Amino acid sequence: MPRIADIKATVLEVVVGQDRAFGNARSRFDRRASVLIEVIADDGTRGWGEAWGAAPKATLGYLEAVKPKFIGKDVFDRNAGWHELVRAGYALRVQNLLTGAVSGINIALYDLAGKLLGVPVYKLLGGGGSEGVPCYASGGYFCNDPNNQLEHQLDRVIGRGYSAYKIKIGAGLADDVARVRLAREMIGPDAALLVDVNGAYNAETAYACMRRIEPFDIHWIEEPVAPEDFEGLRRLGERRIMAIASGESHMTAYEFKRLLDTGAVDILMPDLTVGGGFDEGQTALQLCRLYGARVSPHVWGSAVGLAAGIHYVAAMPADPFALQSPYPSLVEYDYSYSPIRDELLVNPIMPHNGLLPVPQGPGLGIEINEEVLRRHAVART
């Protein structure tokens, strides 16, 4: 069997500028970044993965530390290096960007294995196959640009076949109500409305927010409290009057289980690029089967992470996840400006009538546009 010969990383960055900065209730960003991971086998076959790009220098540092655990191993021994890291570094813990770096390697190894075997990743995960998976339009950011406010963002996607829309809230109760009212008026009474606080509230304020926005038929409220506030989440869950989603900032099955143990999480949202890749994502899926929670992966990065999220949902068992009526598992589709999502692939993945096509080629089924990669690369190892 081929062995891992090298692991490389490319930091991609797109600068939008302060006048177009966008974000959530916590902060706004004048750029967005991602770290692509490339695993190269000794026969020359390459696999692509993605690691969370919020702090690329930290991810690159961790990558240099973890690479020796993987290089030289059989490409199908995906977890051997990971288990060595967990065993040897137990005092460091792994709920940090070390797991983000390993997430990118894990995704890339699945891509590599699929290419070697000639099958798509969703089949490696045990999925029966699907031509498309449902997604929701994720946006509604707080923006500096006066011509890119909530109403402008929604106007660009309404009428394109989405059945669900997500917007940002969390800047204050009165503002929450105003934003939710506007969104509901624009998307109509039938579409699902999702709101994301990005952990800006404590449990008391989050509950007050729930009460204020409940009349607008909220499908879920996401990250109503900070990711580390498990106790606040538990207290909020005991009084919740709408579904709660969380998990995008959590890492490994240990934290996914801790979230579910609060009894407050109705929808778990693992991000494959930071939570541990496909393997930890599969464990999260099994936990949700046991706890009776839904799964909707968080996706906010490059086209590689988007492809991974699509394969993840395409492989979900029909019972109780992927075809659960009336709430199927949804892939997050961020529709904001992002060349590293829309231009990075030779054949970009674009939604149509609320569905994202499932790449059918081997591995992730994607081909990187090397010219676009070079254009947005700010660091390479």
QUIGIDA-V219825 format. One record per pair of residues at least 4 apart in sequence whose C-alpha atoms are under 8 Angstrom apart, sorted by the first residue. I is the first residue (numbers start at 0). GAP is how many residues later the second one is. Records with the same first field share a line. If there is no record, write none. Layout:
I=GAP + GAP
This chain:
0=73 + 74
1=39 + 40 + 41 + 72 + 73
2=38 + 39 + 40 + 68 + 69 + 70 + 71 + 72
3=35 + 36 + 37 + 38 + 66 + 67 + 68 + 69 + 70 + 71
4=34 + 35 + 36 + 37 + 66 + 67
5=33 + 34 + 35 + 65
6=30 + 31 + 32 + 33 + 60 + 64 + 98
7=29 + 30 + 31 + 372 + 373
8=26 + 27 + 28 + 29 + 51 + 371 + 372
9=25 + 26 + 27 + 367 + 368 + 369 + 370 + 371
10=22 + 23 + 24 + 25 + 42 + 45 + 366 + 367 + 368 + 369
11=21 + 22 + 23 + 24 + 328 + 361 + 364 + 365 + 366 + 367
12=18 + 19 + 20 + 21 + 327 + 363 + 364 + 365
13=17 + 18 + 19 + 324 + 325 + 326 + 362
14=15 + 16 + 17
15=4 + 5 + 14 + 15
16=4 + 13 + 14
17=11 + 12 + 126
18=125 + 126
19=10 + 123 + 124 + 125
20=7 + 8 + 9 + 10 + 122 + 123 + 124
21=6 + 7 + 8 + 119 + 120 + 121 + 122
22=4 + 5 + 6 + 118 + 119 + 120
23=4 + 117 + 118 + 144 + 145 + 146 + 173 + 174
24=117 + 143 + 144 + 145 + 146 + 172 + 173 + 175
25=172 + 174
27=114 + 115
31=21 + 22
32=20 + 21 + 23 + 268
33=16 + 17 + 18 + 19 + 20 + 22 + 267 + 268
34=15 + 16 + 17 + 18 + 21 + 24
35=12 + 13 + 14 + 15 + 68 + 268
36=11 + 12 + 13 + 14 + 67 + 68 + 71
37=8 + 9 + 10 + 11 + 67 + 70
38=7 + 8 + 9 + 66 + 69 + 70 + 73
39=4 + 5 + 6 + 7
40=4 + 5 + 34
44=67 + 70 + 71
45=66
46=61 + 62 + 63 + 64 + 65 + 66 + 68 + 316
47=56 + 59 + 60 + 61 + 63 + 64 + 256
48=54 + 55 + 56 + 57 + 58 + 59 + 60 + 62 + 255 + 256
49=53 + 54 + 55 + 57 + 58 + 223 + 252 + 254 + 255
50=8 + 49 + 50 + 51 + 52 + 53 + 222 + 223
51=4 + 7 + 48 + 49 + 221 + 222 + 249
52=6 + 248
54=4
55=4
56=4
57=4 + 39
58=4 + 38 + 39 + 41 + 42
59=4 + 41
60=4
61=4 + 35 + 36 + 39
62=4 + 35 + 38 + 39
63=4
65=4 + 15 + 19 + 32 + 35 + 36
66=4
68=12 + 13 + 15 + 16
69=10 + 11
72=4
73=4
74=34 + 37 + 38
75=33 + 37
76=4
77=4 + 28 + 31
78=4
79=4
80=4
81=4 + 20
82=4
83=4
84=4 + 5
85=4 + 7 + 8
88=4 + 5
89=4
93=4 + 5 + 157
94=4 + 155 + 156 + 157
95=4 + 155
96=4 + 177
97=4
98=4 + 152 + 153 + 175 + 176 + 177
99=4 + 173 + 174 + 175 + 176
100=4 + 173
101=4 + 174 + 175
102=4 + 169 + 170 + 171 + 172 + 173 + 174 + 175
103=4 + 169 + 170 + 173
104=4 + 172
105=4 + 170 + 171 + 172 + 173
106=4 + 165 + 166 + 170 + 171 + 201
107=4
108=4
109=4 + 11 + 14 + 168 + 253 + 254
110=4 + 9 + 10 + 251 + 252 + 253
111=4 + 251
112=4 + 250
113=4 + 5 + 6 + 7 + 10 + 248 + 249 + 250
114=4 + 5 + 247 + 248
116=245
117=243 + 244 + 245
118=4 + 5 + 242 + 243 + 244
119=4 + 239 + 240 + 241 + 242 + 243 + 244 + 245
120=4 + 190 + 241 + 242 + 243
121=4 + 5 + 6 + 7 + 189 + 190 + 192 + 193
122=4 + 5 + 6 + 192
124=187 + 190
125=189
126=187 + 188 + 189 + 190
127=186 + 187
128=185 + 186
129=184 + 228
130=226 + 227
131=182 + 223 + 224 + 225 + 226
132=177 + 180 + 181 + 197 + 198 + 222 + 223 + 224 + 225
133=194 + 195 + 196 + 197 + 220 + 221 + 222
134=27 + 29 + 195 + 196 + 197 + 198 + 216 + 219 + 220 + 221
135=26 + 27 + 28 + 29 + 30 + 194 + 195 + 196 + 197 + 218
136=20 + 25 + 27 + 28 + 29 + 195 + 196 + 197 + 198
137=27 + 28 + 29 + 194 + 195 + 196 + 197
138=14 + 15 + 26 + 27 + 28 + 29 + 195 + 196 + 197
139=9 + 10 + 13 + 14 + 26 + 27 + 28
140=8 + 9 + 26 + 27
141=7 + 8 + 26
142=5 + 6
143=4
144=4
146=5
147=4 + 5
148=4
149=4 + 29 + 33
150=4 + 31 + 32 + 35
151=4
152=4
153=4 + 29 + 32 + 33
154=31
156=5
157=4 + 28 + 29
159=192 + 193 + 194
160=191 + 192 + 193
161=29 + 191 + 192 + 193
162=28 + 29 + 191
163=27 + 28 + 29 + 30
164=22 + 26 + 27 + 28 + 29
165=27 + 28 + 29 + 30
166=16 + 26 + 27 + 28 + 29
167=27 + 28 + 29 + 30
168=6 + 7 + 10 + 26 + 27 + 28
169=5 + 6 + 26 + 27 + 28 + 30 + 31
170=4 + 5 + 29
171=4
172=4 + 35 + 36 + 39
173=4
174=4
175=4 + 33 + 37
176=4 + 35 + 36
177=4
178=4
179=4 + 15 + 33 + 36
180=4 + 35
181=4
182=4 + 10
183=4 + 5 + 9 + 32
184=4
186=4
191=25 + 26 + 27
192=24 + 25 + 26 + 27
193=24 + 25 + 26 + 27 + 28
194=23 + 25 + 26 + 27
195=25 + 26 + 27 + 28
196=4 + 24 + 25 + 26 + 27 + 28
197=24 + 25 + 26 + 27 + 28
198=24 + 25 + 26 + 27 + 28
199=24 + 25 + 26
200=4 + 5 + 23 + 24 + 25
201=4 + 22 + 23 + 24 + 30
202=4 + 21 + 22 + 29 + 30 + 32 + 33
203=4 + 32
204=4
205=4 + 18 + 19 + 30
206=4 + 29 + 32 + 33
207=4
208=4
209=4 + 30 + 31 + 32
210=30
212=4 + 5
213=4 + 27 + 28
217=24
218=23 + 24
219=22 + 23 + 24 + 25
220=21 + 22 + 23 + 24
221=22 + 23 + 24
222=4 + 21 + 22 + 23 + 24
223=9 + 20
224=4 + 7 + 8
226=19 + 20 + 22 + 23
228=4
229=4 + 28 + 29 + 32
230=4 + 31
231=4
232=4 + 29 + 31
233=4 + 28 + 29 + 30
234=4
235=4 + 28
236=7 + 25 + 26 + 27 + 28
237=25 + 26
239=4 + 24
242=22 + 23 + 24
243=20 + 21 + 22 + 23
244=20 + 21 + 22 + 23 + 24
245=13 + 19 + 21 + 22 + 23
246=9 + 12 + 21 + 22 + 23 + 24
247=21 + 22 + 23 + 27 + 49 + 50
248=21 + 22 + 25 + 26
249=5 + 6 + 20 + 24 + 25
250=4 + 5 + 23 + 24 + 25
251=4 + 23 + 24 + 28
252=4 + 27 + 28 + 30 + 31
253=4
254=4
255=4 + 12 + 14 + 28 + 31
256=4 + 27 + 30
257=4
258=4 + 5 + 6
259=4 + 5 + 28 + 31
264=28
265=26 + 27 + 28
266=26 + 27 + 28 + 29
267=20 + 25 + 26 + 27 + 28 + 29
268=26 + 27 + 28 + 29
269=5 + 11 + 14 + 25 + 26 + 27 + 28
270=4 + 6 + 10 + 26 + 27 + 28
271=4 + 5 + 6 + 8 + 9 + 25 + 26 + 33 + 36 + 37
272=4 + 32
274=5 + 6
275=4 + 5
276=4
277=4 + 34
278=4
279=4
280=4
281=4
282=4
283=4
284=4 + 10
285=4
286=4
287=4 + 5 + 6 + 7
288=4 + 31
293=27 + 35
294=26 + 34 + 35
295=17 + 33 + 34 + 35 + 36
296=12 + 16 + 33 + 34 + 35
297=11 + 33 + 34
298=6 + 7 + 10 + 32 + 33 + 34 + 35
299=5 + 6 + 32 + 33 + 34
300=4 + 5 + 39 + 40
301=4 + 36 + 38 + 39 + 42
302=4 + 37 + 38 + 39 + 41 + 42 + 45 + 46
303=4 + 37 + 62
304=4
305=4 + 27 + 35
306=4 + 42 + 51 + 52 + 57 + 59
307=4 + 56
308=4 + 22
309=4 + 21 + 46 + 47 + 48
310=4 + 47 + 48 + 53
311=4
312=9 + 16 + 17 + 18
313=8 + 44
315=5 + 6
316=4 + 5
317=4 + 5 + 6
318=4 + 5
319=4
320=7 + 8
321=6 + 7
322=4 + 5 + 6
323=4 + 5
337=4
338=4 + 5
339=4 + 32 + 36
340=4 + 7
341=6 + 7 + 8
342=5 + 26 + 29
343=4 + 24 + 25 + 26 + 28 + 29
344=4 + 21 + 22 + 23 + 24
345=20 + 21 + 22 + 23
346=19 + 20
348=7 + 8
349=6 + 7
350=4 + 5 + 6
351=4
358=5 + 6 + 7
359=4 + 5
360=4 + 5
367=5
368=4
369=4
370=4
371=4
372=4
